[in-house]
Amino acid sequence: ITSNGAPNDPNTGLVVSRNLISSGAKAGIFLNQGAGKVHIDSNTIAHYGYSAATEGYAVLHQMVNDSIFITRNNILFSTEKLGAVTRGIQLIAGGPLGPGGAYALVGNNMILAEKGGIQVVGDTMFHTPDSMSNLIGVEFSGSSVMITDVINNTIKLTGNMDGVTVSNAYSAVFQNANSNPASLIRILNNIFVNERNTGSAARENIKLSYATTSNIVMANYNTYNSATGILANIAGTNYATLASLRTALGSSNESQANLYPVTFLDEYDLHL
């Protein structure tokens, strides 16, 4: 699904709801500048990057300059390409269409990076060797203002690289790489699980990655599970305990966070 408008010729009021989307292209849902007032709700999206793809996304908005709501979706994503940039959701902030900047809500989604690459043929899913080496569940980036809420999501990264080493090996459940200090963010009541345990350094398989903490308005009630034990990387520094993460975040952030083990219904169903 593609919407590729322009600021002076926008595609606004877009609703993508209750679809089954199986994609082997660059993105399952691809949005560009001018795609505003978007609501992506209650879809099942299975995205599998093919062997020649250098990047793949279940949902990609390359220039968020209005509002986007991504809610109640079941997202499964993977790739066959070693070293490919692979994301469940990536939102890149663009220049706003109106005052106040853009707004994004990512809420009540189940997002799973499946172990190994996947191929879907008809109703059958086939698995290929694990090649996800630059992997993030949800990422916000760009340099323009984008106010964001990340609430009530379950995000799980699985698999390993079977001993394969590439230069960009990295994984994070959630990453905020937006460089604008006015891009305020709230991160509440999410389950972050990273089961990946390969890479040349522990920081390569983490749960959260923040370029800075100055734009975090509130982060709390989140559950963290990680194979490496690294909870977060903030501006290049790892934090392996809740106590150290709370201190780094400040302002009573993550005062109610926990490290409780999480049991899902099965490998593909992230209900508890």
Disulfide bonds with the S-S distance in Angstrom:
none
